[in-house]
Amino acid sequence: MSDVVIDLPASEIPRKWYNLAADLPNPVQPPITPEGKPVTGEMLAPVFPMNLIDQEFSTKRWIDIPNEILDILYRWRPSPLRRARYLEDYLQTPARIYYKDESISPPGSHKPNTAVVQAWYNKQFGIERLTTETGAGQWGSALAFACKLVGLECKVFMVRISFDQKPFRKIMMQTWGADCIASPSRETNFGRSVLEKMPDTPGSLGIAISEAIEAAVSDKTGKTRYSLGSVLNHVMLHQTIIGLEAKKQLKIAGEKGPDVVIACAGGGSNFAGLAFPYVCDKINGADIEIIPCEPTACPTMTRGEFIYDHGDTACMTPLLAMYSLGHAFVPPAIHAGGLRYHGMAPLVCQTIVEGLCTPRSYNQIRSYESALLWARTEGTICAPETSHAIACVIDEANKAKEEGREKVILMCYSGHGLMDLSGYDAFLSGKLTEYSLPESDLQESLKVTRNLPKPRMQKTGKW
């Protein structure tokens, strides 16, 4: 069992991020205004610092990681690659299952990989405070942690349903000095307008994003900016440190590479972090199946439409070419709060359009069953979001068993679930049900996008 943990020496930490935009056969279609005009970096300047805007629009393949950022990342990186031998034994599969353990970061997830980067670049630009949204609380915790390290103030708008279900996430944010507010709130014009129409709303990431952006751009001092934990190109970029480390670690383990790469996807960041370096390999001829996983309650990739849509409910963001359920979508109160976003990262969406990635959806009963099996074999309690990826891993391991074929399966273990035990309690108490978004609700939600510009389905047809 000596290969259960594959560590990477600190000296081998990646010193560059990988940018998939440099290698996609067809580029991501650019963000546009509702009038169909291209969005420029200058238009985004009230929301983001220019040094991050430069990364957002970059098509350079490799971007250097500053030494000052590496000094922060060394607190938990390189993260271990682990082999799930105990799950393998239980399933009696010939597959070899590896997982990149992102739960070891101080906030307990992959989110600090970009949070510390964004906080540092904002500090260099002279910004004094950041606003953001959070669903399950992982991103809010990560940004609170990052802001404390670099010396910035932090305000987090947390989706109401998660705010109520996951009080310990709020305490984590407060411990790192952040101000955590339930969204929709009465602190913003948009929040008040939502509460007037829907006083009992569980909230959504789209609403919380709108509130956080409003709070940033309304600061007359100009010292506040907004920070996003997923979706945008520069966020995907920062997370690729996960996959770049995994490549080195699989080599140490004696593997040529994975046959299947799996991660959950809400906005796309942990999936992109692990998968994008392997998407590059697939573009260049490697035979790899790459699977992003989502809930049936919020089936953005598997049932959403590829459209131009706003990233937030108040339509404050540019239009992004992405799979979407409609920017007014308010998802049901499922416990996998980080997978409740109406859209998806444009870079991830283009890999799906191209056929490089094949999304799957899992209901919450199947996901929690998989989480329990994982806890009772591997020992750790995963985040509800991560359980969707584990369900897929089990499917692929059983498929390998049926085929009598050895496979290397690589998964991103995006975070622990120690702050999410109320969801486990609801499952163990029999309070959860299987739920798939009704088609009538989906079509109703998409109505708000009907008059928006339409992107082209650009694909080579190779995959």
C-alpha positions as CSV (number, residue, x, y, z in Angstrom):
1,M,0.0,0.0,0.0
2,S,3.0,2.3,-0.3
3,D,1.5,4.0,-3.3
4,V,-1.7,5.2,-1.5
5,V,-0.2,8.7,-1.3
6,I,1.9,10.2,-4.1
7,D,3.6,13.4,-2.9
8,L,5.3,15.9,-5.1
9,P,8.3,17.8,-3.6
10,A,7.8,21.5,-3.1
11,S,10.6,22.1,-5.6
12,E,8.4,20.5,-8.3
13,I,5.5,22.9,-7.8
14,P,4.4,24.3,-11.3
15,R,5.7,27.7,-11.9
16,K,3.4,28.6,-14.8
17,W,-0.3,28.3,-15.3
18,Y,-1.7,26.6,-18.4
19,N,-4.1,28.6,-20.6
20,L,-6.4,26.3,-22.7
21,A,-7.5,29.4,-24.8
22,A,-4.2,29.0,-26.7
23,D,-5.0,25.5,-27.9
24,L,-8.7,25.2,-28.5
25,P,-9.5,24.3,-32.1
26,N,-12.2,26.9,-32.1
27,P,-11.8,29.9,-29.7
28,V,-14.4,30.8,-27.1
29,Q,-16.7,33.4,-28.5
30,P,-16.1,36.8,-26.9
31,P,-18.2,38.4,-24.3
32,I,-20.6,40.9,-25.7
33,T,-23.0,43.6,-24.7
34,P,-26.8,43.1,-25.0
35,E,-26.5,45.1,-28.2
36,G,-24.1,42.6,-29.6
37,K,-20.9,44.7,-29.3
38,P,-17.6,43.1,-28.1
39,V,-16.7,43.8,-24.5
40,T,-13.4,45.5,-24.0
41,G,-11.1,45.4,-21.0
42,E,-11.8,49.0,-20.3
43,M,-15.5,48.1,-19.8
44,L,-14.6,45.7,-17.1
45,A,-12.2,48.0,-15.3
46,P,-14.8,49.2,-12.6
47,V,-15.3,45.5,-11.7
48,F,-11.8,43.9,-12.0
49,P,-8.2,45.2,-11.8
50,M,-6.5,45.5,-15.1
51,N,-3.8,43.0,-14.3
52,L,-6.5,40.3,-14.0
53,I,-8.4,41.6,-17.0
54,D,-5.2,41.1,-19.0
55,Q,-5.2,37.4,-18.0
56,E,-8.9,37.2,-18.9
57,F,-8.3,38.1,-22.5
58,S,-4.9,36.4,-22.9
59,T,-4.3,33.7,-25.4
60,K,-0.8,33.0,-24.3
61,R,-0.3,29.3,-23.5
62,W,1.8,29.7,-20.4
63,I,1.6,32.5,-17.8
64,D,4.2,32.8,-15.0
65,I,3.2,32.4,-11.4
66,P,4.8,35.2,-9.4
67,N,7.1,34.1,-6.6
68,E,5.1,36.0,-4.0
69,I,2.0,33.9,-4.9
70,L,4.0,30.7,-4.8
71,D,5.1,31.6,-1.3
72,I,1.4,31.6,-0.3
73,L,0.6,28.5,-2.2
74,Y,3.3,26.6,-0.4
75,R,1.1,26.5,2.7
76,W,-0.8,23.5,1.2
77,R,0.7,22.9,-2.3
78,P,1.7,20.7,-3.9
79,S,-1.4,18.8,-2.8
80,P,-1.2,15.0,-2.6
81,L,-2.4,12.6,-5.2
82,R,-4.0,9.6,-3.5
83,R,-4.9,6.2,-4.8
84,A,-8.4,5.0,-3.7
85,R,-7.3,1.5,-3.1
86,Y,-9.9,0.8,-0.5
87,L,-12.7,1.8,-2.8
88,E,-11.1,-0.3,-5.6
89,D,-11.0,-3.3,-3.3
90,Y,-14.7,-2.9,-2.3
91,L,-15.8,-2.6,-5.9
92,Q,-13.4,-5.4,-7.0
93,T,-12.5,-3.4,-10.1
94,P,-9.4,-3.7,-12.2
95,A,-9.4,0.1,-12.5
96,R,-6.8,2.1,-10.7
97,I,-8.5,5.1,-9.1
98,Y,-6.5,8.2,-8.2
99,Y,-7.7,11.5,-6.8
100,K,-6.1,14.9,-6.3
101,D,-6.9,15.9,-2.8
102,E,-7.8,19.6,-2.7
103,S,-9.4,19.3,0.7
104,I,-6.1,19.9,2.5
105,S,-6.1,23.7,1.9
106,P,-6.8,25.8,5.0
107,P,-10.4,26.5,3.9
108,G,-10.8,22.9,2.8
109,S,-11.3,23.1,-1.0
110,H,-9.7,23.9,-4.3
111,K,-11.0,27.5,-4.1
112,P,-7.9,29.1,-2.5
113,N,-5.9,28.3,-5.7
114,T,-7.4,31.3,-7.3
115,A,-8.5,33.3,-4.3
116,V,-5.0,34.0,-3.1
117,V,-4.0,34.9,-6.7
118,Q,-6.9,37.3,-7.2
119,A,-6.4,38.9,-3.8
120,W,-2.7,39.4,-4.5
121,Y,-3.2,41.0,-7.9
122,N,-5.9,43.3,-6.5
123,K,-3.5,44.4,-3.7
124,Q,-0.8,45.1,-6.3
125,F,-3.3,47.3,-8.2
126,G,-4.0,49.4,-5.1
127,I,-7.4,47.9,-4.2
128,E,-8.4,47.9,-0.5
129,R,-11.5,45.7,-0.4
130,L,-13.2,42.9,-2.4
131,T,-16.8,41.8,-2.7
132,T,-18.0,38.4,-3.8
133,E,-20.8,35.9,-3.7
134,T,-20.7,32.3,-2.4
135,G,-23.0,29.3,-2.7
136,A,-22.0,26.5,-0.4
137,G,-19.5,28.8,1.3
138,Q,-16.3,27.3,0.0
139,W,-15.5,30.2,-2.2
140,G,-16.4,32.8,0.4
141,S,-14.2,31.0,2.9
142,A,-11.4,30.9,0.5
143,L,-11.5,34.6,-0.4
144,A,-11.9,35.6,3.3
145,F,-8.7,33.5,4.0
146,A,-6.9,35.1,1.0
147,C,-7.9,38.6,1.8
148,K,-6.6,38.2,5.4
149,L,-3.3,37.0,4.1
150,V,-2.6,39.9,1.8
151,G,-4.3,42.6,3.8
152,L,-7.7,43.4,2.1
153,E,-11.2,43.8,3.5
154,C,-13.7,41.3,2.3
155,K,-17.5,41.2,2.0
156,V,-19.3,38.0,1.0
157,F,-23.0,37.7,-0.1
158,M,-23.9,34.1,0.6
159,V,-26.9,32.4,-1.0
160,R,-29.7,32.4,1.6
161,I,-30.4,28.6,1.5
162,S,-26.7,27.9,2.2
163,F,-26.4,30.7,4.7
164,D,-29.2,28.9,6.7
165,Q,-28.0,25.4,6.1
166,K,-24.3,25.9,6.6
167,P,-23.7,28.3,9.6
168,F,-20.2,27.1,10.2
169,R,-19.1,28.4,6.8
170,K,-20.2,31.9,7.9
171,I,-18.2,31.4,11.1
172,M,-15.1,30.4,9.0
173,M,-15.4,33.6,7.0
174,Q,-15.8,35.7,10.1
175,T,-12.8,34.0,11.7
176,W,-10.7,35.3,8.8
177,G,-12.2,38.8,9.2
178,A,-14.8,38.8,6.4
179,D,-18.3,40.2,6.6
180,C,-20.8,37.5,5.5
181,I,-24.4,38.5,4.5
182,A,-27.3,36.4,3.4
183,S,-28.4,37.1,-0.1
184,P,-30.7,38.5,-1.2
185,S,-30.1,41.2,1.3
186,R,-31.3,44.7,2.1
187,E,-27.9,46.2,1.6
188,T,-28.2,46.6,-2.2
189,N,-30.9,48.0,-4.5
190,F,-31.1,44.7,-6.3
191,G,-31.4,42.6,-3.1
192,R,-34.2,44.8,-1.9
193,S,-36.0,44.5,-5.2
194,V,-35.8,40.7,-5.1
195,L,-37.1,40.5,-1.5
196,E,-40.1,42.7,-2.4
197,K,-41.1,40.3,-5.1
198,M,-40.0,37.0,-3.4
199,P,-39.6,37.5,0.3
200,D,-39.2,33.8,0.9
201,T,-36.7,33.1,-1.9
202,P,-33.9,30.7,-1.1
203,G,-31.6,32.9,-3.2
204,S,-29.3,31.9,-6.1
205,L,-25.8,32.5,-7.1
206,G,-27.1,34.8,-9.9
207,I,-28.7,37.0,-7.3
208,A,-25.7,37.0,-5.0
209,I,-23.4,37.9,-7.9
210,S,-25.6,40.9,-8.8
211,E,-25.4,42.1,-5.2
212,A,-21.7,41.7,-5.0
213,I,-21.1,43.6,-8.2
214,E,-23.4,46.4,-7.2
215,A,-21.6,46.7,-3.9
216,A,-18.3,47.0,-5.7
217,V,-19.1,49.4,-8.5
218,S,-21.1,51.7,-6.1
219,D,-18.1,52.4,-4.0
220,K,-17.3,56.1,-4.8
221,T,-13.7,55.8,-3.6
222,G,-12.8,53.4,-6.4
223,K,-11.0,51.1,-4.0
224,T,-13.4,48.2,-4.2
225,R,-13.4,45.5,-6.8
226,Y,-15.4,42.3,-7.3
227,S,-13.9,38.8,-7.2
228,L,-15.4,35.7,-8.8
229,G,-14.6,32.1,-7.8
230,S,-15.5,30.4,-11.0
231,V,-16.7,30.8,-14.6
232,L,-14.2,33.4,-15.9
233,N,-11.1,32.5,-17.9
234,H,-8.5,33.8,-15.4
235,V,-10.1,31.7,-12.7
236,M,-9.8,28.5,-14.9
237,L,-6.2,29.5,-15.5
238,H,-5.2,29.7,-11.9
239,Q,-6.8,26.3,-11.1
240,T,-4.7,24.5,-13.7
241,I,-2.0,24.0,-11.0
242,I,-4.1,21.0,-10.0
243,G,-3.8,19.1,-13.2
244,L,-0.2,20.2,-13.8
245,E,0.7,18.7,-10.4
246,A,-1.3,15.6,-11.1
247,K,0.6,14.9,-14.4
248,K,3.9,14.8,-12.5
249,Q,2.4,12.7,-9.7
250,L,0.9,10.1,-12.1
251,K,4.3,9.8,-13.7
252,I,5.9,9.2,-10.3
253,A,3.2,6.5,-9.7
254,G,4.3,4.8,-12.9
255,E,1.2,5.6,-14.9
256,K,1.4,6.8,-18.5
257,G,-1.7,8.9,-18.0
258,P,-5.4,8.7,-17.2
259,D,-8.0,7.0,-19.3
260,V,-10.8,8.9,-17.6
261,V,-10.7,12.3,-16.0
262,I,-13.6,13.3,-13.7
263,A,-14.6,16.3,-11.6
264,C,-17.8,18.0,-10.5
265,A,-18.7,21.2,-12.1
266,G,-20.9,24.1,-10.9
267,G,-19.2,27.0,-12.6
268,G,-16.3,24.9,-13.8
269,S,-13.2,25.9,-11.8
270,N,-12.2,22.6,-10.1
271,F,-13.1,20.7,-13.3
272,A,-11.0,23.0,-15.4
273,G,-8.2,22.9,-12.9
274,L,-7.8,19.1,-13.2
275,A,-9.0,18.6,-16.8
276,F,-7.6,21.4,-18.9
277,P,-4.0,20.1,-19.1
278,Y,-5.6,16.8,-20.2
279,V,-7.9,18.5,-22.7
280,C,-4.7,19.8,-24.3
281,D,-3.4,16.2,-24.5
282,K,-6.7,15.1,-26.1
283,I,-6.5,17.9,-28.6
284,N,-3.1,16.5,-29.5
285,G,-4.2,12.9,-29.9
286,A,-4.5,11.3,-26.5
287,D,-7.4,8.9,-26.0
288,I,-9.0,10.3,-22.8
289,E,-12.6,10.5,-21.7
290,I,-13.2,13.7,-19.8
291,I,-16.4,14.0,-17.7
292,P,-17.7,17.1,-15.9
293,C,-20.5,16.1,-13.4
294,E,-23.5,18.1,-12.3
295,P,-26.8,17.6,-10.4
296,T,-30.0,16.7,-12.1
297,A,-31.6,19.6,-10.2
298,C,-29.4,22.1,-11.9
299,P,-28.5,20.4,-15.3
300,T,-26.7,23.3,-17.0
301,M,-24.5,21.2,-19.2
302,T,-26.7,18.3,-19.9
303,R,-30.0,20.0,-20.5
304,G,-29.3,23.8,-20.8
305,E,-29.0,25.6,-24.1
306,F,-25.8,27.0,-25.6
307,I,-26.7,30.7,-25.7
308,Y,-25.4,34.1,-24.9
309,D,-26.6,34.9,-21.4
310,H,-25.8,37.1,-18.4
311,G,-23.7,35.7,-15.6
312,D,-26.0,37.2,-13.0
313,T,-29.7,37.8,-12.4
314,A,-29.7,41.6,-12.6
315,C,-28.0,41.5,-16.0
316,M,-25.0,43.6,-14.8
317,T,-22.5,41.3,-16.4
318,P,-21.7,41.0,-20.1
319,L,-23.3,38.3,-22.1
320,L,-21.2,35.1,-22.1
321,A,-21.4,32.2,-24.7
322,M,-22.2,29.3,-22.4
323,Y,-24.7,26.6,-21.6
324,S,-27.3,28.1,-19.4
325,L,-30.7,27.5,-17.7
326,G,-31.5,31.2,-18.0
327,H,-30.1,34.0,-15.8
328,A,-33.4,34.3,-13.7
329,F,-33.2,30.6,-12.8
330,V,-33.6,30.0,-9.0
331,P,-32.6,26.4,-8.4
332,P,-34.3,24.1,-5.8
333,A,-32.9,24.0,-2.3
334,I,-30.5,21.0,-2.9
335,H,-27.6,20.7,-0.5
336,A,-24.8,20.7,-3.2
337,G,-24.9,24.5,-3.0
338,G,-21.8,25.1,-5.1
339,L,-23.4,23.3,-8.1
340,R,-26.5,25.6,-8.2
341,Y,-25.3,28.1,-10.8
342,H,-27.4,28.7,-13.9
343,G,-24.4,29.0,-16.3
344,M,-21.0,27.5,-16.9
345,A,-17.5,28.7,-17.7
346,P,-17.3,29.6,-21.4
347,L,-14.0,27.7,-21.8
348,V,-15.6,24.6,-20.3
349,C,-18.7,25.1,-22.6
350,Q,-16.5,25.3,-25.7
351,T,-14.8,21.9,-24.8
352,I,-18.3,20.4,-24.6
353,V,-19.4,22.0,-28.0
354,E,-16.2,20.6,-29.5
355,G,-16.9,17.1,-28.1
356,L,-13.7,17.1,-26.0
357,C,-15.7,16.7,-22.8
358,T,-18.9,14.7,-22.1
359,P,-21.0,15.9,-19.2
360,R,-23.2,13.7,-16.9
361,S,-25.7,14.5,-14.3
362,Y,-26.5,12.7,-11.0
363,N,-29.4,13.1,-8.6
364,Q,-28.7,13.9,-4.9
365,I,-29.8,10.5,-3.6
366,R,-27.3,8.7,-5.9
367,S,-24.6,11.3,-5.0
368,Y,-25.1,11.0,-1.2
369,E,-25.1,7.1,-1.5
370,S,-21.7,7.5,-3.3
371,A,-20.4,9.8,-0.6
372,L,-21.3,7.3,2.1
373,L,-19.6,4.5,0.2
374,W,-16.6,6.7,-0.1
375,A,-16.6,7.6,3.6
376,R,-16.9,3.9,4.6
377,T,-14.1,2.8,2.4
378,E,-11.6,5.7,1.9
379,G,-12.6,7.2,5.3
380,T,-13.0,10.9,4.4
381,I,-16.3,12.8,4.3
382,C,-16.5,14.7,1.0
383,A,-18.3,17.9,0.1
384,P,-21.8,17.4,-1.4
385,E,-20.4,18.8,-4.7
386,T,-17.6,16.3,-4.8
387,S,-20.1,13.4,-4.3
388,H,-21.3,13.9,-7.9
389,A,-17.8,13.1,-9.2
390,I,-17.5,10.1,-6.9
391,A,-20.8,8.7,-8.3
392,C,-19.2,9.0,-11.7
393,V,-16.0,7.3,-10.6
394,I,-18.0,4.4,-9.2
395,D,-19.8,4.1,-12.6
396,E,-16.5,4.1,-14.5
397,A,-14.9,1.6,-12.1
398,N,-17.9,-0.8,-12.4
399,K,-17.7,-0.3,-16.2
400,A,-14.1,-1.4,-16.2
401,K,-15.1,-4.4,-14.1
402,E,-17.8,-5.4,-16.6
403,E,-15.4,-5.0,-19.5
404,G,-12.5,-6.8,-17.7
405,R,-10.3,-3.9,-18.6
406,E,-7.6,-2.1,-16.6
407,K,-8.2,1.7,-16.5
408,V,-6.7,4.7,-14.8
409,I,-9.4,6.9,-13.4
410,L,-8.4,10.4,-12.2
411,M,-10.7,12.5,-10.1
412,C,-10.6,15.9,-8.4
413,Y,-11.5,15.6,-4.7
414,S,-12.6,19.2,-4.6
415,G,-13.3,19.6,-0.9
416,H,-14.2,18.0,2.4
417,G,-17.8,18.0,3.8
418,L,-17.1,18.7,7.4
419,M,-19.0,22.0,7.2
420,D,-21.8,20.3,5.3
421,L,-23.0,17.7,7.7
422,S,-26.6,19.0,7.7
423,G,-26.9,17.6,4.2
424,Y,-25.6,14.2,5.3
425,D,-28.1,14.4,8.2
426,A,-31.0,15.1,5.9
427,F,-30.0,12.1,3.7
428,L,-29.5,9.7,6.6
429,S,-32.8,10.8,8.0
430,G,-34.6,10.0,4.8
431,K,-35.6,13.7,4.2
432,L,-34.0,14.0,0.7
433,T,-35.7,12.9,-2.5
434,E,-34.6,12.2,-6.0
435,Y,-35.1,15.4,-8.0
436,S,-34.7,16.3,-11.7
437,L,-35.6,19.7,-13.0
438,P,-39.0,19.5,-14.7
439,E,-38.9,20.4,-18.4
440,S,-41.7,22.9,-17.9
441,D,-39.6,24.8,-15.3
442,L,-36.6,24.7,-17.6
443,Q,-38.4,26.2,-20.6
444,E,-40.0,28.8,-18.4
445,S,-36.6,29.8,-17.0
446,L,-35.1,30.1,-20.5
447,K,-37.8,32.5,-21.7
448,V,-35.7,35.5,-20.4
449,T,-33.0,34.6,-22.9
450,R,-35.1,34.5,-26.1
451,N,-34.4,38.0,-27.3
452,L,-30.6,37.9,-26.6
453,P,-28.0,37.4,-29.3
454,K,-27.2,33.8,-30.3
455,P,-23.7,32.4,-30.4
456,R,-22.5,30.0,-33.2
457,M,-21.9,26.3,-32.5
458,Q,-18.3,26.3,-33.7
459,K,-16.8,22.8,-33.8
460,T,-14.4,20.8,-35.9
461,G,-16.3,17.5,-35.7
462,K,-13.1,15.7,-34.8
463,W,-14.2,14.4,-31.4
